[in-house]
Amino acid sequence: MENRSVDNLLGGQTIRGLENPINNGPFCNPYNVTDLAEGIVCSAARDYDSVTDDPDHAVYGNNFEFYGTFNPENRDIAQGKLTPTQQGFVQEQLRLYSADANRTELSTQVMNYYTEDQVPVLTTLVQNYVVFNHWHSDIPGPTDPNRAALVSGTSYGHGDNDDAFSEHAFPQRSIFQQLTETGHSWINYYDTAGGTGPDAGFFNWTYTTNNTDKIQPLANFYTDAAAGSLPEFTYINPSCCGVGTNSMHPSGLISDGERLIKDVYDALRAGPQWDETLFILSFDETGGFHDHVPPPLAPRPDNLTYTAATPSGESYTFAFNRLGGRIPTLLISPWVGKGYVEQKGTTVEGETVSYSASSILRTLGYLWDFEPFTPRVENAPSFEHLVQTRARNNTPTALPSPIAFRK
């Protein structure tokens, strides 16, 4: 799924242990990080399905949202002298769209959250399965770099959605290559309605080894689920990124995204492979929506960097040494606990750290016996301990229908 933070999408979930506006807030941002006298705006329940003014989620946009500047001092960040304040979300939204709407409307676009009643599909999943309190995107940047990191442990130095992703230019090892070379089956299903992806197409290997037959339209997923012929590793890309798409990326509707989640869950739950299924529901990145939890530092996946011009007129170089904001992530299976909130995880060195997209590769490495692709993956916490030894018999047979509300 696309472009939602924990505080935004799960901000109204009242389950204990999930840090969000309804449980711990409200959280506030100033209109101007350098002049607090201009006033503040605080998180509140949202009254519309989606937003038309897509918040900034470029690397430099995340910088401003986290640190209040487009060009934070990297040395100070690495040494722990400069930490995120999460105070720049409102001001960055105003900078981008002040000609389109008044500042009250723009501020609520990035600060407000959805109630339990407004997202009944997600609410049911949170109440019946495992949700993570500290799961961050791997990169404080946009869609494609985060998707590449999820399936390969690195964006290979890419920090924006450049042409390399559609040109199949990435040389690094991916989960798709790993599974093929070790005799495991996979399919990357994707919604053909549009958007980025399918993610298996990022990699040169997929094309040079004639594995494009494993990239299939989403309609095939429903057929395969009903027949009990899903592969060992099923990977789904929703459509993106506007009206009529189902990833939840603005201006796509939250209710359309909930419809996709319901359809996928219901197909899995009714299919003959349900008792051997772990459905991981996650997002690429926060999409510029406010989250109050500061993203932590993380090991660099490689020695590559990304440099881009910023709105300040200066260039900024990112060394991929910190995570992005918190993103909604759930484990859905008869083999996980009911209504459980997982906090931080533990690395192989015994350090307590936040989960990230690299935790998926770390866990799959234990499942299918392969080494971590990058230092980032090696030092990510796995979540295999959340898989129980006995299956539950009280999982919902179907999810409720989504609710479309004011647009």
Backbone torsions as a table, in degrees:
resi	resn	phi	psi	omega
1	MET	NA	176.6	-167.8
2	GLU	-132.4	134.9	155.6
3	ASN	59.2	57.5	173.3
4	ARG	-145.7	141.1	176.2
5	SER	-96.2	166.5	176.1
6	VAL	-61.1	-48.7	-178.1
7	ASP	-62.8	-29.5	179.4
8	ASN	-76.9	-59.7	-171.0
9	LEU	-82.3	-36.0	-178.6
10	LEU	-108.9	17.7	-175.7
11	GLY	-65.3	-21.6	-179.7
12	GLY	-101.4	6.7	-179.9
13	GLN	-77.4	123.1	-173.4
14	THR	-90.2	3.2	-179.6
15	ILE	-58.9	137.5	-178.4
16	ARG	-68.3	139.3	177.4
17	GLY	100.1	-14.5	177.2
18	LEU	-94.0	115.5	-178.4
19	GLU	-81.6	115.5	-175.3
20	ASN	-159.6	176.8	-176.8
21	PRO	-60.5	-40.0	-176.5
22	ILE	-69.5	-32.0	-178.5
23	ASN	-91.4	-32.4	-170.6
24	ASN	-129.1	-4.6	-173.7
25	GLY	-96.4	-160.7	7.9
26	PRO	-76.8	161.7	174.8
27	PHE	-111.9	146.3	-171.3
28	CYS	-128.8	154.9	172.7
29	ASN	-130.8	146.8	173.9
30	PRO	-80.1	156.8	171.3
31	TYR	-67.7	-29.2	-177.6
32	ASN	-141.6	118.3	-175.4
33	VAL	-68.9	-18.0	179.7
34	THR	-103.5	-1.6	178.9
35	ASP	-144.9	84.3	-175.6
36	LEU	-66.5	-16.3	179.3
37	ALA	-66.3	-16.8	177.8
38	GLU	-69.5	-15.4	176.6
39	GLY	110.2	174.2	-178.9
40	ILE	-131.2	163.5	172.3
41	VAL	-131.1	139.5	-174.3
42	CYS	-118.8	156.0	-177.9
43	SER	-64.9	143.2	178.2
44	ALA	-153.0	170.0	179.5
45	ALA	-64.5	140.0	-177.9
46	ARG	-83.4	149.9	179.7
47	ASP	-123.7	20.0	176.4
48	TYR	-143.7	155.7	-170.8
49	ASP	-69.9	-41.4	-179.5
50	SER	-150.0	-176.2	178.7
51	VAL	-121.7	153.2	177.8
52	THR	-94.8	-21.5	-178.4
53	ASP	-98.7	94.1	-174.6
54	ASP	-62.6	116.4	-177.7
55	PRO	-62.9	157.1	-178.9
56	ASP	-69.6	128.2	175.2
57	HIS	-135.6	24.0	169.0
58	ALA	-69.9	166.9	177.7
59	VAL	-56.8	-47.5	-178.7
60	TYR	-68.3	-30.5	175.8
61	GLY	-65.8	-43.2	174.4
62	ASN	-61.0	-38.6	177.1
63	ASN	-55.4	-49.4	-177.4
64	PHE	-66.2	-41.0	-179.2
65	GLU	-64.3	-36.2	-178.6
66	PHE	-84.9	-43.4	-169.8
67	TYR	-112.7	-10.0	-178.1
68	GLY	78.5	16.8	177.6
69	THR	-153.4	148.8	177.1
70	PHE	-75.6	-19.7	-172.9
71	ASN	-128.9	66.2	177.9
72	PRO	-65.6	151.9	-178.6
73	GLU	-76.2	111.9	-175.0
74	ASN	-61.6	-36.8	-179.0
75	ARG	-63.9	-42.4	179.2
76	ASP	-65.5	-36.8	177.1
77	ILE	-63.4	-48.2	-177.4
78	ALA	-62.6	-32.6	-178.8
79	GLN	-88.3	-0.8	-179.9
80	GLY	79.2	9.5	179.2
81	LYS	-80.8	-25.3	178.7
82	LEU	-120.5	117.6	-179.0
83	THR	-120.0	153.1	-178.5
84	PRO	-65.4	139.5	175.4
85	THR	-104.0	-15.8	-179.8
86	GLN	60.7	34.5	-173.5
87	GLN	-108.2	0.4	-172.2
88	GLY	-104.4	7.8	-175.2
89	PHE	-64.8	-46.2	-177.6
90	VAL	-65.9	-46.9	-177.5
91	GLN	-62.9	-37.2	179.6
92	GLU	-69.6	-36.0	175.6
93	GLN	-65.1	-39.1	177.8
94	LEU	-66.0	-39.1	179.5
95	ARG	-61.1	-40.5	-175.9
96	LEU	-75.2	-37.8	-165.2
97	TYR	-129.1	19.1	-176.3
98	SER	-61.7	-21.7	178.0
99	ALA	-81.1	-12.8	-174.8
100	ASP	-96.6	-29.3	-173.6
101	ALA	-156.8	165.8	178.4
102	ASN	-75.6	163.5	-170.9
103	ARG	-71.5	-24.9	176.6
104	THR	-66.0	-46.4	178.9
105	GLU	-63.8	-45.4	-179.2
106	LEU	-62.5	-39.4	-178.7
107	SER	-65.4	-43.3	-179.8
108	THR	-67.7	-25.3	178.0
109	GLN	-58.9	-39.3	-176.7
110	VAL	-96.4	-18.7	-174.4
111	MET	-99.4	-26.6	-171.7
112	ASN	-79.6	169.1	-174.7
113	TYR	-137.4	167.9	-179.4
114	TYR	-96.7	139.0	177.5
115	THR	-80.1	167.1	178.2
116	GLU	-60.0	-38.3	-178.6
117	ASP	-69.4	-28.6	-177.5
118	GLN	-77.4	-22.4	179.6
119	VAL	-126.4	67.7	-173.5
120	PRO	-63.6	-30.1	178.7
121	VAL	-65.4	-51.6	179.7
122	LEU	-65.4	-38.2	179.0
123	THR	-59.7	-43.5	178.6
124	THR	-63.8	-39.8	178.8
125	LEU	-66.7	-43.9	178.4
126	VAL	-59.6	-41.2	-176.3
127	GLN	-75.8	-15.3	-174.6
128	ASN	-117.5	-8.9	-176.6
129	TYR	-137.5	-153.1	-176.1
130	VAL	-107.0	130.0	174.3
131	VAL	-121.5	144.4	-178.6
132	PHE	-95.6	134.5	175.6
133	ASN	-85.0	-31.3	-177.5
134	HIS	-126.5	74.3	174.5
135	TRP	-123.7	120.9	-175.3
136	HIS	-114.4	155.4	169.5
137	SER	-67.6	153.7	-177.6
138	ASP	-73.2	-26.5	-174.4
139	ILE	-132.3	133.7	174.6
140	PRO	-79.5	68.7	-175.4
141	GLY	-160.8	-164.1	-169.6
142	PRO	-83.7	-167.5	-168.0
143	THR	-58.7	-65.2	-167.7
144	ASP	-61.7	-43.0	175.8
145	PRO	-58.1	-38.5	179.0
146	ASN	-69.8	-37.2	177.7
147	ARG	-66.5	-40.9	177.6
148	ALA	-62.1	-41.6	179.1
149	ALA	-63.9	-37.0	-179.0
150	LEU	-61.6	-40.2	-173.7
151	VAL	-100.0	-5.8	-180.0
152	SER	-137.6	-7.4	179.2
153	GLY	85.5	1.1	179.5
154	THR	-161.7	151.3	171.8
155	SER	-93.5	5.1	178.1
156	TYR	57.4	40.7	175.7
157	GLY	83.0	5.3	-179.4
158	HIS	-95.2	131.0	-178.4
159	GLY	-118.8	1.1	175.3
160	ASP	-139.9	175.2	-176.2
161	ASN	-84.9	67.8	-174.9
162	ASP	-84.9	179.3	-173.1
163	ASP	-67.9	-18.0	-177.5
164	ALA	-59.4	-29.8	-177.8
165	PHE	-68.9	-41.0	179.9
166	SER	-83.2	-12.6	179.8
167	GLU	-95.8	8.1	176.4
168	HIS	56.0	44.2	-168.8
169	ALA	-96.2	0.5	-172.1
170	PHE	-86.4	127.8	-174.7
171	PRO	-93.7	-11.2	-171.3
172	GLN	-74.5	162.9	178.4
173	ARG	-71.8	136.7	178.9
174	SER	-119.4	169.7	175.9
175	ILE	-61.8	-29.9	-179.5
176	PHE	-67.9	-44.7	176.2
177	GLN	-64.8	-44.8	-178.5
178	GLN	-57.6	-46.7	-177.6
179	LEU	-67.4	-40.6	179.1
180	THR	-61.6	-44.8	-175.4
181	GLU	-73.8	-12.7	178.0
182	THR	-114.2	14.9	171.0
183	GLY	79.7	24.7	177.7
184	HIS	-108.0	146.0	-175.8
185	SER	-89.7	150.2	176.5
186	TRP	-155.3	155.3	170.3
187	ILE	-143.7	134.7	172.0
188	ASN	-99.9	98.2	175.4
189	TYR	-82.1	143.7	179.1
190	TYR	-145.0	148.1	177.5
191	ASP	-78.5	120.4	-174.4
192	THR	-78.0	3.0	-178.9
193	ALA	-70.5	-11.2	174.3
194	GLY	133.6	172.1	177.2
195	GLY	107.6	-172.4	-179.5
196	THR	-78.5	163.6	-178.4
197	GLY	92.4	-177.9	4.0
198	PRO	-67.5	148.7	-170.5
199	ASP	-67.6	-29.1	176.2
200	ALA	-62.5	-21.4	178.9
201	GLY	-76.4	-8.2	177.3
202	PHE	-65.7	-26.8	-164.0
203	PHE	-101.8	134.0	178.4
204	ASN	-57.0	-37.1	-178.3
205	TRP	-55.2	-40.6	-176.1
206	THR	-57.6	-34.5	-176.5
207	TYR	-91.1	-37.9	-177.9
208	THR	-74.2	-17.8	179.8
209	THR	-108.6	11.9	176.4
210	ASN	58.4	44.6	177.4
211	ASN	-104.8	16.4	179.9
212	THR	-69.1	-15.6	177.3
213	ASP	-67.6	-14.0	178.7
214	LYS	-89.8	3.7	171.0
215	ILE	-101.6	114.5	-170.8
216	GLN	-135.6	153.5	178.8
217	PRO	-65.0	152.1	-176.1
218	LEU	-58.9	-30.4	179.6
219	ALA	-55.8	-32.8	179.9
220	ASN	-66.8	-28.7	178.7
221	PHE	-59.5	-45.9	-176.9
222	TYR	-65.7	-37.3	176.5
223	THR	-65.3	-45.4	-178.8
224	ASP	-67.4	-38.1	179.1
225	ALA	-63.3	-42.2	-179.9
226	ALA	-66.9	-33.1	-178.0
227	ALA	-84.9	-9.5	-176.4
228	GLY	73.9	28.4	-176.7
229	SER	-117.0	24.9	174.7
230	LEU	-65.4	146.6	179.4
231	PRO	-72.6	176.4	178.1
232	GLU	-63.5	-35.5	-179.9
233	PHE	-125.1	110.4	176.9
234	THR	-105.0	129.2	-177.5
235	TYR	-128.2	125.2	-173.6
236	ILE	-117.8	127.8	170.6
237	ASN	-104.9	121.2	174.6
238	PRO	-74.8	175.5	174.1
239	SER	-82.9	157.3	-174.8
240	CYS	-154.6	146.4	21.7
241	CYS	-147.6	29.9	-177.4
242	GLY	-142.3	-155.9	-178.5
243	VAL	-57.5	131.7	-180.0
244	GLY	90.8	-2.7	176.3
245	THR	-102.2	168.7	-168.6
246	ASN	-124.2	21.4	-178.9
247	SER	-90.5	-8.9	-172.6
248	MET	79.2	0.9	175.2
249	HIS	-66.9	128.9	176.5
250	PRO	-56.0	141.7	4.5
251	SER	-94.4	21.7	173.9
252	GLY	-63.3	147.3	-173.9
253	LEU	-79.7	140.9	172.2
254	ILE	-58.1	-40.2	-178.3
255	SER	-64.9	-32.7	175.7
256	ASP	-68.8	-37.0	175.2
257	GLY	-65.7	-40.4	176.9
258	GLU	-63.8	-33.7	176.8
259	ARG	-62.7	-42.8	177.7
260	LEU	-62.3	-47.4	-179.3
261	ILE	-59.6	-44.2	177.6
262	LYS	-60.4	-45.7	-177.9
263	ASP	-61.8	-43.1	179.7
264	VAL	-66.2	-48.1	179.7
265	TYR	-59.5	-49.6	-176.9
266	ASP	-60.6	-36.8	178.3
267	ALA	-66.5	-42.4	178.1
268	LEU	-66.2	-44.3	-175.3
269	ARG	-65.6	-35.1	-179.0
270	ALA	-84.8	-14.0	-175.3
271	GLY	-81.7	162.3	-177.7
272	PRO	-72.3	-8.4	-179.2
273	GLN	-99.4	7.5	-176.3
274	TRP	-55.3	-40.9	-175.3
275	ASP	-71.8	-4.7	176.2
276	GLU	-124.2	26.9	-173.9
277	THR	-111.8	136.7	164.3
278	LEU	-121.5	111.8	-179.1
279	PHE	-97.8	114.2	177.6
280	ILE	-100.4	115.1	178.8
281	LEU	-104.6	120.4	-178.2
282	SER	-147.5	179.5	-178.2
283	PHE	-125.6	161.2	179.7
284	ASP	-76.1	-47.3	-177.9
285	GLU	-164.4	178.7	-171.7
286	THR	-77.1	-18.1	179.4
287	GLY	70.3	16.8	-179.8
288	GLY	84.4	6.5	175.5
289	PHE	-83.5	144.5	-174.3
290	HIS	-61.8	139.4	165.8
291	ASP	-141.9	136.7	-171.2
292	HIS	-83.9	-12.0	-176.1
293	VAL	-87.1	122.2	-179.3
294	PRO	-66.0	131.9	176.7
295	PRO	-67.8	140.6	-178.3
296	PRO	-88.9	168.7	170.0
297	LEU	-71.0	160.6	179.0
298	ALA	-154.0	155.7	178.8
299	PRO	-61.6	144.8	175.6
300	ARG	-68.9	137.2	178.3
301	PRO	-72.7	-27.8	-178.7
302	ASP	-161.6	-169.5	-177.2
303	ASN	-96.6	11.8	-177.4
304	LEU	-83.3	153.0	177.7
305	THR	-131.2	167.7	179.0
306	TYR	-130.6	130.3	-179.9
307	THR	-124.6	136.1	179.3
308	ALA	-148.8	153.0	173.3
309	ALA	-72.1	148.1	179.9
310	THR	-117.0	165.0	178.6
311	PRO	-60.7	-16.1	178.1
312	SER	-77.2	-9.2	-176.9
313	GLY	93.8	-8.3	177.8
314	GLU	-98.7	163.0	173.2
315	SER	-95.4	150.6	176.8
316	TYR	-127.8	134.9	177.8
317	THR	-111.7	125.5	-178.4
318	PHE	-108.0	132.0	-176.0
319	ALA	-102.3	10.9	177.6
320	PHE	56.8	43.5	-177.9
321	ASN	-113.0	18.6	176.5
322	ARG	-153.9	158.7	-177.9
323	LEU	-89.0	168.4	171.7
324	GLY	-88.6	-167.2	-177.3
325	GLY	-72.7	173.5	179.7
326	ARG	-71.1	137.1	178.5
327	ILE	-124.8	145.4	178.8
328	PRO	-62.8	128.4	179.1
329	THR	-145.0	131.9	-178.3
330	LEU	-133.0	148.5	169.0
331	LEU	-105.1	126.0	-173.0
332	ILE	-126.7	114.9	-174.9
333	SER	-173.7	154.5	171.4
334	PRO	-68.8	-7.8	-176.4
335	TRP	-100.2	9.1	176.9
336	VAL	-119.8	165.1	-175.9
337	GLY	-68.8	165.8	-179.7
338	LYS	-99.1	124.8	175.7
339	GLY	60.4	42.3	-177.0
340	TYR	-106.7	134.7	176.9
341	VAL	-106.3	113.7	177.2
342	GLU	-84.0	136.3	178.6
343	GLN	-92.9	-129.4	179.0
344	LYS	-84.6	166.0	-179.8
345	GLY	-110.6	-174.9	-176.5
346	THR	-125.3	131.9	178.3
347	THR	-80.2	173.9	177.5
348	VAL	-64.2	-21.0	177.8
349	GLU	-88.5	0.5	178.5
350	GLY	85.7	11.4	-179.5
351	GLU	-86.7	138.1	176.8
352	THR	-86.5	118.6	-175.7
353	VAL	-141.1	169.1	176.4
354	SER	-74.2	150.6	171.1
355	TYR	-75.8	160.3	173.9
356	SER	-153.1	-178.6	178.3
357	ALA	-56.6	-31.5	178.9
358	SER	-63.8	-18.8	177.1
359	SER	-65.2	-26.9	177.2
360	ILE	-66.5	-48.2	178.2
361	LEU	-63.7	-37.4	179.4
362	ARG	-62.7	-43.4	-178.9
363	THR	-69.8	-41.6	177.7
364	LEU	-64.4	-31.3	176.2
365	GLY	-61.5	-39.3	175.7
366	TYR	-69.3	-38.2	-178.5
367	LEU	-66.1	-44.7	-173.6
368	TRP	-112.8	14.9	169.1
369	ASP	58.2	57.8	171.1
370	PHE	-131.2	153.5	-176.5
371	GLU	-75.4	152.5	177.1
372	PRO	-58.3	139.6	-178.2
373	PHE	-72.3	-31.8	-174.7
374	THR	-143.8	163.8	174.0
375	PRO	-57.8	-32.3	177.3
376	ARG	-60.6	-46.6	179.6
377	VAL	-66.9	-40.7	-178.8
378	GLU	-58.8	-34.9	-177.0
379	ASN	-99.1	9.6	176.4
380	ALA	-85.1	144.3	175.4
381	PRO	-74.2	141.9	174.7
382	SER	-93.5	168.5	-178.8
383	PHE	-126.3	23.3	-178.3
384	GLU	-66.1	-21.8	178.7
385	HIS	-67.5	-14.5	179.3
386	LEU	-83.1	-9.8	176.1
387	VAL	-85.5	120.9	-173.6
388	GLN	-85.8	168.5	-177.7
389	THR	-88.1	-10.0	-179.8
390	ARG	-133.0	133.6	-179.3
391	ALA	-76.5	146.5	175.8
392	ARG	-83.5	155.5	176.4
393	ASN	-118.8	19.4	-176.4
394	ASN	-125.1	31.7	178.7
395	THR	-83.3	145.3	-179.1
396	PRO	-58.4	134.1	179.6
397	THR	-74.9	-22.1	176.6
398	ALA	-157.4	156.4	178.5
399	LEU	-95.5	155.4	178.7
400	PRO	-66.8	162.3	177.7
401	SER	-74.7	143.7	177.6
402	PRO	-68.6	162.7	-179.1
403	ILE	-118.8	118.3	173.6
404	ALA	-87.0	129.1	179.5
405	PHE	-128.7	-164.6	-167.7
406	ARG	-52.8	133.6	-177.6
407	LYS	-97.8	NA	NA
